[in-house]
Amino acid sequence: MNVRYTLALSATTVALLFTAGCAVTRGQETVGAYVDDTAITTAVKARFVDNSEVDASAISVETMKGTVMLSGFAKNSRERTMAETLTWRVAGVKAVKNEVAIRP
């Protein structure tokens, strides 16, 4: 479980280090902030994959300046809450906007 998380985070970090010079910055962020946001997004998704209560393929994750936006669909309120809880546990997260809808 932790091995997969560590490998995913390591691979992403290496990839970001090699492509940071080529990155196209968004008008509102520096390259460093963009890299930080990408690392946060990757770490959140890795936590979703490692957790059996959250369907990682049904919940989208976007990060902007440390604020993480969750969207998509959850099977129940427990899954929605767990996704938000896992997101808060990632270093660098400043705020979470949980827009995950519960499937009827």
N, C-alpha and C positions, 0 to 999 in steps of 0.2 A: 504494500500500500504506500508506504513512505518512499520506497525505491522508485516507483513509477512517478510520483510527484517530483522527486528530486531530479530524475532523468528528464522529465518534461521541462522543468524550470531551467535546468542546465543547458539543454538543447536550445531553448528559446533565448537564453542569455547569450550564448555563443553566436547564434544567428543574428541577434540584434547588434552585437559588437562589430560584426563584419559588415553589416548593412547600415550602420548609423551614419556613416559619411555620405551615403547615397539617399538617405531618407528625405522625402519631401515633407517639409513641415507644414502643418496647418497654420493658418494665419494667427491663431490665438495661442499657440504653444511653441516653446523652444524645442529643439531636437531632444534635449535631455528629458523634458517633461513628457514628450511623446513616447520615449523609450520607457520611462517609468510607468506610464499608463498602460503600455503594451505588456509590461511585466506583471502588472496587477491583474489585467484581464486574463493572462495565461495562468497565473496562480489560482485565480478564482475558478476557472474552468477545470484545472487539475483537481481542485478540491471536490468539485461536482462529480468528476469521473471516479474519484476514490470513494465517494459516499454512495452506498446502495439505496439510500432514500431519495436521492435526487436524480432525475433523468436529465443528464447533461445535454442530450441532443434536443431537448424540448425547451431549454431556457437559454436565451441569448444574453451575452455579457458585453457591455461597452463601457469604457472608462474615459473620462475627461477631467483632467486636473485633480485626480484622486477621487472623484465622484463616480461611483459605479451604478450603471443603470441595468437592472435586470428586467427582461421582458420575455414573453412566451407564455407557455401554458404548464400548469401543475395539475397533478391528479387530485390533490386535496390541499387543504390549508396547512397541513403538517409539512408537506413537501415545499410549499411556498415559504413558510417560516424557516425551514432548514436551509434553503438556498440563501436567504438573507443572513442567517446566523453564520454560515460558512464564509460568506463574503466579508463580514465584519472581522473575521479572524485573520484575514490577509493583511500583511504589513503594508502601510501606505494608503489604506482606504480611509478617506476623510468623511465620506457620506455614502449612503446607499439609497437609491430610489428603486423601490420594488414595485414594478408594474406588471408582475406575473399574474395572469388571470387563472382562475380555477375552472377547469373543464366542468361543464354541467353533467 
